[in-house]
Amino acid sequence: MKLMNKKLPIISVVITNYNYGEFLDKSIRSVITQTYRNIEIILIDDCSIDNSKDIYKKFSKKIKIIEHEKNKGIVETRNEAIDVTKGDFLCFLDADDYFDDDYIENLYRVLIKNEADI
């Protein structure tokens, strides 16, 4: 059963990347194609030196991109994500991973069913 698009909360998905260019396209596309549609997508690149920038720039109209000028590490990068997201919920995705198309929708259903805070 599909969720009706009636004022669904925004779910922020933050993709953290450091030199994962070979996986990045699949990772980003897995969020863009979610069945849950009210998603804010933010990619934080932690000063990659591979081809990552070439990959994520293709999606610049669909995702917000934050580029670090120096490598800060995953902990600082995720803490930064908490400050820049606008969603009601936050979900992290490492750039070398991907979601099934209905991952966010299923996660949201479980969250609502169980009245979970996180």
C-alpha positions as CSV (number, residue, x, y, z in Angstrom):
1,M,0.0,0.0,0.0
2,K,1.4,3.4,-1.0
3,L,1.5,6.3,1.4
4,M,-0.8,9.1,0.4
5,N,1.1,12.3,-0.3
6,K,-0.8,14.4,2.4
7,K,1.6,16.5,4.2
8,L,4.1,13.8,4.9
9,P,7.0,14.9,7.0
10,I,10.3,15.8,5.4
11,I,12.9,13.1,5.8
12,S,16.4,14.4,5.4
13,V,18.9,11.9,3.9
14,V,22.5,12.8,4.3
15,I,25.0,11.0,2.1
16,T,28.5,11.2,3.5
17,N,31.3,10.8,1.0
18,Y,35.0,10.5,1.1
19,N,36.6,9.0,-2.1
20,Y,33.7,6.7,-2.9
21,G,33.3,7.9,-6.5
22,E,32.9,4.3,-7.8
23,F,29.8,3.8,-5.7
24,L,28.4,7.3,-5.5
25,D,26.1,7.3,-8.6
26,K,24.3,4.2,-7.3
27,S,24.0,5.6,-3.8
28,I,22.6,9.0,-4.9
29,R,20.1,7.4,-7.4
30,S,18.9,5.0,-4.6
31,V,17.7,8.0,-2.7
32,I,16.3,10.0,-5.6
33,T,14.1,7.0,-6.7
34,Q,12.5,6.4,-3.3
35,T,8.8,5.6,-3.2
36,Y,8.6,8.1,-0.3
37,R,8.7,11.4,-2.0
38,N,9.1,14.1,0.6
39,I,12.9,13.8,1.0
40,E,15.6,16.4,1.4
41,I,18.9,15.0,0.0
42,I,22.2,16.4,1.2
43,L,25.6,15.2,0.1
44,I,28.5,16.1,2.2
45,D,31.9,15.5,0.5
46,D,34.7,15.3,3.0
47,C,37.4,16.6,0.6
48,S,37.5,13.7,-1.8
49,I,40.5,13.4,-4.1
50,D,39.0,10.9,-6.5
51,N,36.3,11.4,-9.2
52,S,33.5,12.0,-6.7
53,K,33.0,15.6,-7.6
54,D,32.3,14.6,-11.3
55,I,29.7,12.2,-10.1
56,Y,27.8,14.3,-7.6
57,K,27.8,17.4,-9.7
58,K,25.5,15.6,-12.2
59,F,22.8,15.7,-9.5
60,S,23.3,19.3,-8.3
61,K,19.7,20.2,-9.3
62,K,18.2,17.4,-7.2
63,I,20.5,17.4,-4.1
64,K,22.2,19.9,-1.9
65,I,25.9,19.6,-1.9
66,I,28.4,20.6,0.8
67,E,32.1,20.4,0.0
68,H,34.7,20.4,2.7
69,E,38.0,22.1,1.9
70,K,39.8,19.8,4.3
71,N,39.0,16.3,5.5
72,K,37.1,16.5,8.8
73,G,36.3,12.8,9.4
74,I,32.9,11.0,9.7
75,V,32.0,12.2,13.2
76,E,32.4,15.9,12.4
77,T,30.7,15.4,9.1
78,R,27.7,13.8,10.6
79,N,27.5,16.4,13.4
80,E,27.5,19.1,10.6
81,A,24.6,17.3,8.9
82,I,22.5,17.6,12.0
83,D,22.9,21.4,11.8
84,V,22.1,21.8,8.1
85,T,19.2,19.5,7.6
86,K,15.6,20.9,7.6
87,G,13.7,17.6,7.8
88,D,11.5,16.3,10.6
89,F,13.6,13.1,10.5
90,L,17.2,12.4,9.6
91,C,18.7,9.3,8.0
92,F,22.4,8.7,7.1
93,L,23.7,6.9,4.0
94,D,27.3,6.2,3.4
95,A,28.3,6.8,-0.2
96,D,29.4,3.2,-0.7
97,D,25.9,1.9,0.3
98,Y,22.5,2.3,-1.2
99,F,18.8,1.9,-0.3
100,D,16.1,-0.3,-1.8
101,D,13.5,1.8,-3.5
102,D,11.0,1.5,-0.7
103,Y,13.5,1.7,2.2
104,I,12.5,5.2,3.5
105,E,8.7,4.4,3.1
106,N,9.1,1.2,5.1
107,L,11.2,2.9,7.7
108,Y,8.6,5.7,8.0
109,R,5.8,3.1,8.4
110,V,7.6,1.4,11.2
111,L,8.3,4.7,12.9
112,I,4.6,5.7,12.8
113,K,3.3,2.3,13.8
114,N,5.6,2.1,16.8
115,E,5.3,5.8,17.7
116,A,9.1,5.9,17.7
117,D,11.1,9.0,18.3
118,I,14.1,7.8,16.4
